[in-house]
Structure formats: structure tokens, C-alpha cells
Amino acid sequence: MDRNMFIGIALMVGILITFNVLNQPSAEEVAQMEQERMIQDSIAQAKLVVDSIATKEIAQVQAEDKLASVPDSLLVGLDSTAKDSVANVYQAQVLAKAKADKLDVFSPSGVGSNTFYTIENDKLRLKISSKSGRVASVYLKEYQSYDDYMVAKKQAGDKGDVNIIKPLQLFDADSSSQYVGFSLSNGKKIQTNDLYFTPTSVSKDKIVLTAKTTDPSKYIEYTYKIKPDSYNVDYNLALVGLQDVVKGEDLTLNWGLKSLATEKLALGKSTNQSRMSSVFYKPKGLGREYLSEMMPDARTLENKTEWVAFKHCYFSSIIMQEEGFLKNSFVGSRPIMGNKYSDIYVANLDISRTINSRTDIPLSYYFGPNDYDILAAQEKELEDIIDYGWGVFRVVNKFLIRPIFNFFNGFGLGLGIIILLVTICVRLIVLPLTYKNYKSSAKMKVLKPEIAEINEKYKGGDAMKKQQETMALYRKTGVNPMAGCLPMFIQMPILIAVFRFFPASLELRQESFLWAEDLSSYESIVDLPFTIPAYGSHVSLFTLLLCISTIFYTRMNSSQMSMPTQQGAPNMKMIMYLMPVMMLFFLNSYASGLTFYYFCGNLLTMGLMLLVKKYMIDENKLRAQIEENKKKPKQKSKFQQRMDQMVKQQQAKQQARKK
């Protein structure tokens, strides 16, 4: 790298950093953004209704309002202590009547204590709350959070495998909500998060809860049953004897939660986890859709929806219904910049139907890992939650990269070795295309002196004539300057698809290799005491090695290319060397498994280039072939004929102007 090139790259890096600094929002913009965020929080919390407001808080507010209205006749002749006692009794009676009026026939379920019940199997543990009968929290027994993993790894030392010291919790009781909303025949609105459910049957893997009414034959019944050795939970909502009480046209299932941060955090915040978290859903008869990642988003569902998934990076909480949730349901999400939680999710799902003497609404949950095989076994296209990219990239990952990965993973090898083997296979697959691309570059290199002569001949002169003579040279020598584009275009989807594959692969989670503690997250060899804009506060060695190897690869590759040298043309070498610098900033916080893959890919590609150059392509033979082609008359193609005609017309116009 010469001195001018080094200065140019340094200036570009300076411009990149300056651009980020100058584009930081002003104090007024920050205040406006904070206000907008608070509004979004309010909307999200209103939708989420995290267990509404505690009953005792409602009672306290109502009590304060009612205290002044205690009839004076009840307080005559009493001292202050007696007055307070009478007021409290009166207030309790008023509140009881107000609550009974609000809940109407469900008033017997308006009083109770919030008790938690546990059901579980070998994979899953659920806590069910008697308040609203909701799934309050979920634990996955075979997984653990990144923080717990690091503690367990430290305890294990050199002893061997890292044991699970604490099951992974997807969400907690303080920040989850699940309730059914409906209208009574008299128009009153009821939400089951105001009700206390009574368990009528409890076993290790099943619980039945009931919300009573004033009539013992009329009630709401929830049944939760965990399937054996599974992450699936059957959830049945039954309305019994309520056909004359409940309107069925506005039944809604409202579900919301804050996703706990379970992965390695960047700068102590859950930005990395949010990068791969969102709400996914599948319209009936269509492909899956999803909300934006890393930014607030919400959507009204325009079709029947088979399932809605709250994706917690490498895990998901999914609710499903065979009939499909009705259109005009609502889903929303927003990332949280904090240490404890990653994202807020909300779903208001329309489950309206005709109410009979007993109306069962069968639903099911999936609380588990985003494991491709497990999700695919559901036969509901749940595997599409794993984001392998869109279009051709997804096809490449599903039908090429994943089978290769699974093949090597079946041998029980370390994940770092598997990534290396996958890299070798991918590079061997694209080797024929690489060869064609390199051969085209070699031909262009042979012609480079003659092209330089043409450029010098028409330096500052007629660009059209220069182009015409250059095309004539290509035609005479039989060299197609575009021959290397098609092979490059074909292999790019294969090389780019992996950008999505490795970060999305659960198999890399909490797997160490060399100095990387977790291949699914970034690795750091130095934690900086400050933050570099657009870079971060740590140094990823794999990313650094990737950028260095990319610079060497660029030098090797540029030696084969004919760069434009005409005045005013962009310095292509400078642009090519800028790419590794941009990668250094962009990939510093990405999964170390991904940067390790690209680093290995660079090394293999450089090795293959040397192999092809030394044993497969002889520049002397290419030069001799080109010289031989010059001796053979070449018939112009129709495209070349049209180009010549355009040149002649242009020249004629220029001469006419001069006259």
C-alpha cells in the first residue's frame, strides 16, 4: 500500500467517524425523540396491559374518592377513631358494590389471592397465575442465559462440559399479560385479568382453572396441558353455559410480554438480541410475515392468521390456532434499550364466534428453541421464523448450506471445525465459477498494456473514439470484458447467504472456539474504556483478522484487474481498500462464528487463487492465444454493428456542429 493510498484510507475513516459524530442528534432532537419514545411506551403499555393495575391500587383510589361522601348521619357523636372505623366499613361496602357492578355476573371471581401453580415436563416449566389464569412465566430446562452460562463455565474450569446451573427464563410474571376480553349481553365490558381463577384439577403436567359466576353452571374454564417430552402446550378456552350472558362477536385474546435479555449484551444493553428478535406471523395460505427488527413496528392483520410468534432471538413464544385468528387482529413490537429486557411484544387476537351451551376454543403454545428440525416437525412452517434471509439467499441456506452444516455436525465435531469445513465445501462448490472469473481477469491483464496505450492515445481527446477502438481490440483478440461478471453474479448469492445463516443458527449458541467464548455472539480480546462511534467499546480479533486478510485478498485480486486510469474516473483501488475498513466497523459486534467463516473464506480463496494461477492458467499461453486471435478475421456481432452505427451518428453530429 503506497503512501497516498494510506492517506486516502485514513481520510475516509476520519470522514466516516466525523459523519457519525456530526449526525448525532442535538439536545432538542434528543428531547423530541425521548418524548416520542414515551408516547410509544404509553401506547405499548396500553396494548400490553401488564396485569392492568393491581386490585388494591384500584381500591385505594376509589376509597379516597368515596371517603368524603360518607353520610354525616353515620358520624354524629363519634370520636375521630370511631369515625375512621365507620368510614372504612362504609368505604369497603361501597367498593364491594362498585366492583360487583363492574364484574356483573363474574363478581364471585373478583376476589381472591394471586397464587402460582407449576406444571412441567423434562423440557419445560410453566408458572400459571390464578389472577387472570395466565401463563405468567416460562423456563426452558435444557438452556441457560449467557450470564448463567459464563458463571457455569467459570465453575467448570478445565473439568469438561459446562452444566446448566439455572434454566433459561423467557419472560417473567412482572411483565407478562394474557387475558380474554368480551362484552356481556347488557353491554358491560369484561376482561379476565380482573378475575381470579380457581384450580379444579392440578397434576404435574396439567391444570384446569375456572372463573366462577353467580350461577355455578356458568363459568369460564382454562385448561393447560404440557405434551410429554415436548415444548408444546395445549391451551383450551371453554365458555360454559354463557350463551345468554356473553356476546361472541367481540371475543379477543390479548397477549403481551417483555422478553428477558438472555444473550450477550453489547455495551450492557440488549441491542444484539433485538437485532434478531421480532414478531413473526403466518397469514392462512400465505408465507410468514414479520415486523421490523430493532425499531418500533405494529400491524393490523388483514387475513386470517394461523400463528403469531414472539421471537426472543434464539427462542420463541408462539400461539397457534388451527382455524386461524380472524382478520383485523393486531400485533406490535418495540426494542428496549436496557439490561433486563430486550423487546416488548403485544398481540390482540380476534377469536370471535357463536357462543353455545359449551364453546371450546382450542389453542396451543410453543415455548422453545428456534431449532430448525423441531420447528419443521410442527408442520406449520414455523421453521420460517429462523431468518435465513429472503428470496434466493433463503433457498441457498435451506437447501445447500444447512445440509452441509448438518452433515459435519453429525460427526460430533467442534463448531469451529465445522465452520471451517463448511467454508471449504462452499469454496470448492464455487471453484469452477472462480476459475472462469480468474481466467477472464487474466485475459484482461494480458491486454492491459494495449488498453493503456489506447487510453494514453486519446487522453483528453474523443472518448467515443477511444471506446470504439477499445471495443475493436476486444473483438479482434476474442476477449469479452464482461465474461467474469456472470460467474461472479452466480456465486455471490452463495457467498452472501452465509451472512444470515451463522448468526441465525442455534447450534452456535454458547459454543466456544479458540478465544471466542460464544460463537453466536461477538468476541472481544480488548474491552476499551471508551466507545468509538460506529465501532463500539471492544476489539473483535476475528473481525480484525478478517479485515487484514481482505486487504491482502484485495491486493492479489487488483493485480489481475484493469483499473480505469482516465482523468476524472474514481480511484477503484481506493474504493476496494475502503471495503475492509467499513467491514471493521460493521462486523465488530456481529457473531464471531460469522467473522470466523469469512476469515477462513478469505484464506481459502487466496490459496485457490494461487493454485489456479500456478497450475491451471498459463498467462503465456493466453497471450499466444490472443495473438493468434488477432490474425483471424472477426465478423462483427449485431450488437457491435449497432454500436459502430451509433458512433458514426455521434461523429456526424459533432462534425455538423463544428460547421
MOFEN-V968572 format. One record per residue. N is the residue number from 1. RES is the residue in one small letter. NEAR is the number of other ideal C-beta (glycine too) atoms within 10 Angstrom. D_FIRST is the distance of its C-alpha to the first C-alpha in whole Angstrom. Layout:
<<N RES NEAR D_FIRST> <N RES NEAR D_FIRST>>
This chain:
<<1 m 12 0> <2 d 8 4> <3 r 7 7> <4 n 10 8> <5 m 13 6> <6 f 11 7> <7 i 10 10> <8 g 18 11> <9 i 17 10> <10 a 11 12> <11 l 11 15> <12 m 16 15> <13 v 15 16> <14 g 10 18> <15 i 10 20> <16 l 17 21> <17 i 15 22> <18 t 11 24> <19 f 11 25> <20 n 14 27> <21 v 10 28> <22 l 7 30> <23 n 8 31> <24 q 9 33> <25 p 10 37> <26 s 8 39> <27 a 7 42> <28 e 8 44> <29 e 10 42> <30 v 11 42> <31 a 11 46> <32 q 12 46> <33 m 11 44> <34 e 10 46> <35 q 10 49> <36 e 11 48> <37 r 13 47> <38 m 10 50> <39 i 10 52> <40 q 15 50> <41 d 15 51> <42 s 10 55> <43 i 15 55> <44 a 21 53> <45 q 14 55> <46 a 9 58> <47 k 19 57> <48 l 23 57> <49 v 19 60> <50 v 18 59> <51 d 21 63> <52 s 15 64> <53 i 12 65> <54 a 11 67> <55 t 16 71> <56 k 9 72> <57 e 10 70> <58 i 16 72> <59 a 16 75> <60 q 12 74> <61 v 11 73> <62 q 15 76> <63 a 16 79> <64 e 10 78> <65 d 13 79> <66 k 17 82> <67 l 14 83> <68 a 7 84> <69 s 10 86> <70 v 17 89> <71 p 9 92> <72 d 6 94> <73 s 6 97> <74 l 12 95> <75 l 15 94> <76 v 8 98> <77 g 6 99> <78 l 13 96> <79 d 8 95> <80 s 8 91> <81 t 8 90> <82 a 11 92> <83 k 15 91> <84 d 13 87> <85 s 12 89> <86 v 15 90> <87 a 19 87> <88 n 13 85> <89 v 12 88> <90 y 17 88> <91 q 19 84> <92 a 13 84> <93 q 11 86> <94 v 17 85> <95 l 17 81> <96 a 14 82> <97 k 11 84> <98 a 15 81> <99 k 17 79> <100 a 16 82> <101 d 10 82> <102 k 15 78> <103 l 22 78> <104 d 17 81> <105 v 21 82> <106 f 25 79> <107 s 18 80> <108 p 19 81> <109 s 24 77> <110 g 18 77> <111 v 13 77> <112 g 15 76> <113 s 7 73> <114 n 14 70> <115 t 13 70> <116 f 13 67> <117 y 16 67> <118 t 13 65> <119 i 20 65> <120 e 14 62> <121 n 18 62> <122 d 11 59> <123 k 21 56> <124 l 25 57> <125 r 18 59> <126 l 22 60> <127 k 19 62> <128 i 23 65> <129 s 22 66> <130 s 21 70> <131 k 23 69> <132 s 26 68> <133 g 28 68> <134 r 24 64> <135 v 25 61> <136 a 25 60> <137 s 22 57> <138 v 25 56> <139 y 18 55> <140 l 20 53> <141 k 15 54> <142 e 13 51> <143 y 22 48> <144 q 22 47> <145 s 18 45> <146 y 21 42> <147 d 14 43> <148 d 19 46> <149 y 24 44> <150 m 16 42> <151 v 15 45> <152 a 17 47> <153 k 17 43> <154 k 9 44> <155 q 11 48> <156 a 13 47> <157 g 8 44> <158 d 4 44> <159 k 8 47> <160 g 7 46> <161 d 8 46> <162 v 19 46> <163 n 11 49> <164 i 15 50> <165 i 13 52> <166 k 14 52> <167 p 17 52> <168 l 22 50> <169 q 18 51> <170 l 21 50> <171 f 22 52> <172 d 16 55> <173 a 16 59> <174 d 11 58> <175 s 19 55> <176 s 25 57> <177 s 21 59> <178 q 25 61> <179 y 22 65> <180 v 25 67> <181 g 16 68> <182 f 23 71> <183 s 15 74> <184 l 16 78> <185 s 14 80> <186 n 9 82> <187 g 7 78> <188 k 14 77> <189 k 11 73> <190 i 23 73> <191 q 16 69> <192 t 24 70> <193 n 21 67> <194 d 20 71> <195 l 26 72> <196 y 22 73> <197 f 27 73> <198 t 17 76> <199 p 15 75> <200 t 12 77> <201 s 10 76> <202 v 13 73> <203 s 9 72> <204 k 10 69> <205 d 15 67> <206 k 14 69> <207 i 22 70> <208 v 18 73> <209 l 23 73> <210 t 20 75> <211 a 25 76> <212 k 19 79> <213 t 22 82> <214 t 13 85> <215 d 12 86> <216 p 10 85> <217 s 9 85> <218 k 18 82> <219 y 22 79> <220 i 24 75> <221 e 18 74> <222 y 23 70> <223 t 18 70> <224 y 20 67> <225 k 17 66> <226 i 24 63> <227 k 14 63> <228 p 10 63> <229 d 9 60> <230 s 15 58> <231 y 24 56> <232 n 21 58> <233 v 24 61> <234 d 14 64> <235 y 20 65> <236 n 15 68> <237 l 19 70> <238 a 17 73> <239 l 24 76> <240 v 17 79> <241 g 18 82> <242 l 26 80> <243 q 16 81> <244 d 9 83> <245 v 19 81> <246 v 22 78> <247 k 15 76> <248 g 17 74> <249 e 11 72> <250 d 13 70> <251 l 22 69> <252 t 20 65> <253 l 23 63> <254 n 20 61> <255 w 23 58> <256 g 24 55> <257 l 28 53> <258 k 23 51> <259 s 27 48> <260 l 21 48> <261 a 26 44> <262 t 25 44> <263 e 26 40> <264 k 23 37> <265 l 18 37> <266 a 20 34> <267 l 13 34> <268 g 11 38> <269 k 16 39> <270 s 27 39> <271 t 16 36> <272 n 24 35> <273 q 26 38> <274 s 25 39> <275 r 19 36> <276 m 21 38> <277 s 26 41> <278 s 25 44> <279 v 23 47> <280 f 22 47> <281 y 24 50> <282 k 25 52> <283 p 17 54> <284 k 13 57> <285 g 9 56> <286 l 12 53> <287 g 8 49> <288 r 18 48> <289 e 16 47> <290 y 19 45> <291 l 20 45> <292 s 14 41> <293 e 17 39> <294 m 14 38> <295 m 11 40> <296 p 17 44> <297 d 16 46> <298 a 17 49> <299 r 16 51> <300 t 11 55> <301 l 22 55> <302 e 10 57> <303 n 18 58> <304 k 18 59> <305 t 25 57> <306 e 21 57> <307 w 26 55> <308 v 23 53> <309 a 26 50> <310 f 27 49> <311 k 25 46> <312 h 27 45> <313 c 25 41> <314 y 25 42> <315 f 25 46> <316 s 23 48> <317 s 22 52> <318 i 24 53> <319 i 23 57> <320 m 22 58> <321 q 20 61> <322 e 10 63> <323 e 13 64> <324 g 21 61> <325 f 29 61> <326 l 18 62> <327 k 14 60> <328 n 12 60> <329 s 23 59> <330 f 16 56> <331 v 28 53> <332 g 22 50> <333 s 27 47> <334 r 23 45> <335 p 24 43> <336 i 20 44> <337 m 13 41> <338 g 13 43> <339 n 11 43> <340 k 12 46> <341 y 20 46> <342 s 28 44> <343 d 25 45> <344 i 24 49> <345 y 29 50> <346 v 25 53> <347 a 27 55> <348 n 20 59> <349 l 23 60> <350 d 20 63> <351 i 20 66> <352 s 15 69> <353 r 14 72> <354 t 8 76> <355 i 20 77> <356 n 13 80> <357 s 11 82> <358 r 12 79> <359 t 18 76> <360 d 12 73> <361 i 16 69> <362 p 14 67> <363 l 19 64> <364 s 19 61> <365 y 23 58> <366 y 24 55> <367 f 24 53> <368 g 23 51> <369 p 20 47> <370 n 23 45> <371 d 17 46> <372 y 21 45> <373 d 8 48> <374 i 17 50> <375 l 23 50> <376 a 14 50> <377 a 12 54> <378 q 16 55> <379 e 8 55> <380 k 18 54> <381 e 15 51> <382 l 24 50> <383 e 19 47> <384 d 20 45> <385 i 22 45> <386 i 25 42> <387 d 20 39> <388 y 21 37> <389 g 19 36> <390 w 9 38> <391 g 8 39> <392 v 13 37> <393 f 20 35> <394 r 17 38> <395 v 14 39> <396 v 22 36> <397 n 25 36> <398 k 18 40> <399 f 9 41> <400 l 17 38> <401 i 22 36> <402 r 18 39> <403 p 9 41> <404 i 17 38> <405 f 23 37> <406 n 13 41> <407 f 13 42> <408 f 17 39> <409 n 16 41> <410 g 9 44> <411 f 9 44> <412 g 7 43> <413 l 13 40> <414 g 12 37> <415 l 23 36> <416 g 19 32> <417 i 12 33> <418 i 25 34> <419 i 28 31> <420 l 20 29> <421 l 18 32> <422 v 23 32> <423 t 22 28> <424 i 14 29> <425 c 16 32> <426 v 23 30> <427 r 20 27> <428 l 12 30> <429 i 14 32> <430 v 20 29> <431 l 18 28> <432 p 12 30> <433 l 18 29> <434 t 19 25> <435 y 17 26> <436 k 17 28> <437 n 23 25> <438 y 21 22> <439 k 18 25> <440 s 21 25> <441 s 20 21> <442 a 19 22> <443 k 26 25> <444 m 19 22> <445 k 16 20> <446 v 20 23> <447 l 20 24> <448 k 14 21> <449 p 9 22> <450 e 14 25> <451 i 19 24> <452 a 12 22> <453 e 12 25> <454 i 18 27> <455 n 18 24> <456 e 11 25> <457 k 11 29> <458 y 18 29> <459 k 11 26> <460 g 7 28> <461 g 9 31> <462 d 14 33> <463 a 10 31> <464 m 15 33> <465 k 15 34> <466 k 18 30> <467 q 14 30> <468 q 21 34> <469 e 17 32> <470 t 17 29> <471 m 17 32> <472 a 15 34> <473 l 18 31> <474 y 18 31> <475 r 16 35> <476 k 15 35> <477 t 20 33> <478 g 14 33> <479 v 18 30> <480 n 14 30> <481 p 16 27> <482 m 8 28> <483 a 15 29> <484 g 21 26> <485 c 12 26> <486 l 14 30> <487 p 19 29> <488 m 15 26> <489 f 11 28> <490 i 14 31> <491 q 20 28> <492 m 14 27> <493 p 16 30> <494 i 19 30> <495 l 16 27> <496 i 13 27> <497 a 21 31> <498 v 25 30> <499 f 18 29> <500 r 20 32> <501 f 26 34> <502 f 26 33> <503 p 21 33> <504 a 22 37> <505 s 28 38> <506 l 17 40> <507 e 17 40> <508 l 27 37> <509 r 23 39> <510 q 23 39> <511 e 18 38> <512 s 17 35> <513 f 21 33> <514 l 12 31> <515 w 11 30> <516 a 25 31> <517 e 19 34> <518 d 22 35> <519 l 31 33> <520 s 27 34> <521 s 24 33> <522 y 24 29> <523 e 24 29> <524 s 21 28> <525 i 12 27> <526 v 10 27> <527 d 9 29> <528 l 12 28> <529 p 5 31> <530 f 5 30> <531 t 11 29> <532 i 14 25> <533 p 14 26> <534 a 15 25> <535 y 19 24> <536 g 18 27> <537 s 17 28> <538 h 19 27> <539 v 17 24> <540 s 24 24> <541 l 18 22> <542 f 28 22> <543 t 27 20> <544 l 17 18> <545 l 17 17> <546 l 25 18> <547 c 23 15> <548 i 14 12> <549 s 19 14> <550 t 22 13> <551 i 18 9> <552 f 13 10> <553 y 18 13> <554 t 18 11> <555 r 14 9> <556 m 14 12> <557 n 17 14> <558 s 15 12> <559 s 9 12> <560 q 21 16> <561 m 14 16> <562 s 19 17> <563 m 12 16> <564 p 12 18> <565 t 13 18> <566 q 12 21> <567 q 8 21> <568 g 5 22> <569 a 10 20> <570 p 9 18> <571 n 15 14> <572 m 14 14> <573 k 17 10> <574 m 14 10> <575 i 11 13> <576 m 18 12> <577 y 21 9> <578 l 17 12> <579 m 13 15> <580 p 19 14> <581 v 17 14> <582 m 14 17> <583 m 17 18> <584 l 20 18> <585 f 19 21> <586 f 12 23> <587 l 21 23> <588 n 23 24> <589 s 21 27> <590 y 21 28> <591 a 28 30> <592 s 30 28> <593 g 28 29> <594 l 26 27> <595 t 26 24> <596 f 27 25> <597 y 23 26> <598 y 24 22> <599 f 23 21> <600 c 23 23> <601 g 23 22> <602 n 22 19> <603 l 18 19> <604 l 17 22> <605 t 20 21> <606 m 16 18> <607 g 11 21> <608 l 18 23> <609 m 18 20> <610 l 11 20> <611 l 12 24> <612 v 17 24> <613 k 15 22> <614 k 9 24> <615 y 8 28> <616 m 13 28> <617 i 16 27> <618 d 13 27> <619 e 13 25> <620 n 8 28> <621 k 9 30> <622 l 17 29> <623 r 16 28> <624 a 12 32> <625 q 15 33> <626 i 18 32> <627 e 11 33> <628 e 11 37> <629 n 14 36> <630 k 11 36> <631 k 7 40> <632 k 8 41> <633 p 5 42> <634 k 14 41> <635 q 7 43> <636 k 13 42> <637 s 10 41> <638 k 7 43> <639 f 9 40> <640 q 16 39> <641 q 11 42> <642 r 11 42> <643 m 15 39> <644 d 14 40> <645 q 10 43> <646 m 12 41> <647 v 16 39> <648 k 12 43> <649 q 10 44> <650 q 14 41> <651 q 14 42> <652 a 10 45> <653 k 10 45> <654 q 11 43> <655 q 9 45> <656 a 8 48> <657 r 7 47> <658 k 6 46> <659 k 4 50>>
